[in-house]
């Protein structure tokens, strides 16, 4: 289980990207970081940002099954694939502006 999903590495990668894009303030924040950070730093930023979002929600609740399940899912996310997708999207937008 966990092979390709909707053109992404797996469901976890697809779901995280979808989650980011469904909240406009998250999407704008991530896209702004994609514009200014080199790819390697952007990958690290994405992972840190996403796990911090989760950690801040878990700080006020009991850890357990849900926490274990989500932490496992984070471990399956292809952060590089998401980062490259944002970088490619920005490149395409810039090419549209130039042309």
C-alpha positions as CSV (number, residue, x, y, z in Angstrom):
1,X,0.0,0.0,0.0
2,X,1.1,3.6,-0.4
3,X,2.2,3.6,-4.0
4,X,1.3,6.4,-6.4
5,X,-1.8,8.4,-5.7
6,X,-3.3,11.0,-7.9
7,X,0.1,11.4,-9.7
8,X,2.0,11.9,-6.4
9,X,4.3,9.5,-4.6
10,X,1.6,8.4,-2.2
11,X,-1.6,9.5,-0.5
12,X,0.3,11.2,2.4
13,X,2.2,13.5,-0.1
14,X,-1.0,14.2,-2.1
15,X,-3.0,14.9,1.1
16,X,-0.5,17.3,2.6
17,X,-0.2,19.3,-0.7
18,X,-4.0,19.4,-0.9
19,X,-4.3,20.5,2.8
20,X,-1.8,23.4,2.2
21,X,-3.7,24.5,-0.9
22,X,-7.1,24.4,0.7
23,X,-6.2,27.1,3.2
24,X,-5.3,30.3,1.3
25,X,-3.2,31.8,4.1
26,X,-1.1,28.6,4.2
27,X,-0.8,28.5,0.4
28,X,0.4,32.1,0.2
29,X,2.9,31.6,3.0
30,X,4.3,28.4,1.4
31,X,4.4,30.0,-2.1
32,X,6.2,33.1,-0.8
33,X,8.8,30.9,0.9
34,X,9.2,28.9,-2.4
35,X,10.1,32.1,-4.1
36,X,12.9,33.1,-1.8
37,X,14.4,29.9,-0.5
38,X,16.8,27.6,-2.5
39,X,15.3,24.1,-3.0
40,X,17.2,22.4,-0.2
41,X,16.2,25.1,2.3
42,X,12.6,25.1,1.1
43,X,12.3,21.3,1.6
44,X,13.5,21.7,5.2
45,X,11.2,24.6,5.7
46,X,8.2,22.6,4.4
47,X,8.8,19.7,6.7
48,X,9.4,22.0,9.7
49,X,6.4,24.1,9.0
50,X,4.0,21.2,8.6
51,X,5.2,19.3,11.7
52,X,5.1,22.5,13.7
53,X,1.4,23.0,12.6
54,X,0.7,19.5,13.9
55,X,2.8,19.8,17.1
56,X,1.0,23.1,18.1
57,X,-2.3,21.3,17.9
58,X,-1.1,18.3,19.9
59,X,0.3,20.5,22.7
60,X,-3.1,20.8,24.2
61,X,-4.3,17.2,23.8
62,X,-3.4,13.7,24.8
63,X,-1.0,11.8,22.5
64,X,-2.2,8.4,21.4
65,X,-3.3,6.6,18.4
66,X,-4.1,9.7,16.3
67,X,-0.8,11.2,17.1
68,X,1.1,8.1,16.3
69,X,-0.8,7.7,13.0
70,X,-0.2,11.3,11.9
71,X,3.5,11.2,12.9
72,X,3.8,8.0,10.8
73,X,2.1,9.7,7.9
74,X,4.5,12.7,8.1
75,X,7.3,10.2,7.8
76,X,5.9,9.0,4.4
77,X,5.5,12.5,2.9
78,X,7.8,13.1,-0.1
79,X,8.8,16.7,0.9
80,X,11.1,17.0,-2.1
81,X,8.2,16.2,-4.5
82,X,6.0,18.9,-2.9
83,X,8.9,21.5,-2.9
84,X,9.7,20.8,-6.5
85,X,6.1,21.1,-7.5
86,X,5.9,24.6,-5.9
87,X,9.2,25.6,-7.6
88,X,7.9,24.4,-11.0
89,X,4.6,26.2,-10.5
90,X,6.5,29.5,-9.8
91,X,8.7,28.9,-12.9
92,X,5.6,28.4,-15.1
93,X,4.0,31.6,-13.7
94,X,7.2,33.6,-14.4
95,X,7.4,32.2,-17.9
96,X,3.7,33.2,-18.6
97,X,4.5,36.7,-17.4
98,X,7.6,37.0,-19.7
99,X,5.7,35.6,-22.7
